[in-house]
Each structure stands twice: as C-alpha cells, then as structure tokens.
Amino acid sequence: MPSSSEQSQKPSPQVQVWKPFDFQSGNSESSSPPLRCNAQASEGFSEFVGLVEIVKEKIFAVANAPAQMPDAATKEVKLWQPQALVAIENVEGNTHDHLRSRELVQQAEATLRQAKIEAEQILANAQAEADRMLREAQEQANFIQRQAYADGQAAANAEAQGMLKVARAIVDEVQKWKEDLFEQGEMMMLRLVIEIAQTIFGDGLPLDPDTLGQAFTRALSQAKSLGDLRVYLHPEDAAIISAHWDKLQGVAAGQKVELIPSDLIKRGGCYIEGQYGTVDARVETQFQLATDALLAGLERNQAG
C-alpha cells in the first residue's frame, strides 16, 4: 500500500466543463480547441453529416409536393412510433430497395392469388366438363338400351305375328278339312280317326309306371277266377311290373302269378293265360273293341 508522501506527490487530473459543439462552424462556445478523434471516427462523422443532409432534402421535397389526401375509408392511418436505432448505410439506396422489395412481394402475392383463383376456376371447369360428359354417356347408354329394347320388342312382335299367321293358316286348313270330312259323312270320319289311332298306337302305347300298374291291376282283376296265371307282357313293361310287384301282388291274393316277357305283346297291354281261361288285354284287342263299339253306335244312330 503506498505511503502518504507518495499520494501527495501524484498530480491532480485536469477537469474541463463540457459545452455544446457547433457543427456548422466547428467551434465551441469556449475558446478551447475541439477534441481530436482518430481518422476512422472523423470519416464516420462526415458520412453521418452527409446522410442527415440527404434526409433533410427528402423531407423538404415531400413537404413541397402537392398534397394527396388518402381516402379515409380505404387507408389505415398508423401513428408513428420510435424504433431502435440501427446502423445506417446508404439511406437512399436502402430505402429504395426496401420499397422495391415490398412492391415485388405485393406483386408476387397478387400473382399467387390470381393463379390460385385461375387454378380453382380450371378445376371447377374440368369438374363441370367431366360431369357433363358423364351425363351424356349415361343418356347415350340409356338411349341405346331403349333402342335395343324397342328393336328387340319389334322383332319379337314380328316373329309372334308370323307365328300367329301360320297358326291361323293351320286352323283354317283343319277347319276346311273337317268340313270336307263332315260332308263325306260321319262314317268316313270315324274310320279315318281309327286309321290315325292305329298309326299312332301301332307299336303299342308306352305308359308311365303308375298308369301301367293300373292297367295291369284291371287285367288281373278280370282273371281272379282262372286259377294260377301266366301273364305275357312286353319285356320293358315286364321289367317295370317286376320292380313294383310288391305293391301289385295283393291283387292276386291266393293265386300263383308268373310274369313272362314276350316281344309278341305290344307295350301297354298284356295277355293272361289261366288254368280255366284267358284274358286278352292286348292294346290291339282293346283298340278293336273300342272301334267296333264306335262303329256300332254310329250305325245305330244312322239307322234311327
């Protein structure tokens, strides 16, 4: 720690009272010379003074320009508020670039908005066109379907009309034939029917199992008093009766029945040979009996 004598020998610092500096004349109110600064500080100060002059010129130009009052309904007035000071370099250039940048940004935003509107319009038009094409395709398909149905209906009607014409022609021909037959007499017509029946049933009358069983049962009932029986049938009818014999043998209770296949018997009929007689149930025999009965009845009618 220094001694009291050393403290008393230390020189006192010189204190100067600060007074404002005149930037125009470069002189202060006192006669004291201005403070010196290094070359870099002096150069920065000169640039600052130049910028102040430029700002003053722009303010003056704006103040002397013709007033253009903005529309209060469309312009939003903002109060000026101080902002933090930042380093200023080339105020005129920066201000111009800033305004130009804002203008470009606004133009870009407007372009984007317009492009979005146009894109939405294009999409809407495309959707409308697609819907229109779909409606037209559906209408065309419906038209084709209706046309095809109409064409098919017309073809079916034409075919039906043709068939009706043929049917009417057949009916007319049969009617004419019948009238001719009646003119020739009932006897000739009956004989013609008999000939037709003989042609149709000349090879017998194939019957379904139930009908054949009923015919066979009636024949056996007529042969109950003939003792043991031998039944001659067409081979195909014999196979059917044998398959259903369990249901049919009750008719011949107490009788011995033998089924004998024979090609001499036509289908639908049978010939029963018993110990005490026979039953002729062949188709041709039954047909002849029916024919004889018809002819006899017709002869009686003509005689009466």
Protein Blocks (a to p, Z undefined) as FASTA:
>chain_A
ZZfklmmmpccddddddddddfknopafblbdcddddfklmmmmmmmmmmmmmmmmmmmm
mmmpccddddfklpccdddddddddddehjllmmmmmmmmmmmmmmmmmmmmmmmmmmmm
mmmmmmmmmmmmmmmmmmmmmmmmmmmmmmmmmmmmmmmmmmmmmmmmmmmmmmmmmmmm
mmnopklmmmmmmmmmmmmmmnopaddfklmmmmmmmmmmmmmmnopadddddfklmmmm
mmmmmmmmmmmgoiacdddddfkbcghiacdddfkbccdfbfklmmmmmmmmmmmmmmmm
mmZZ
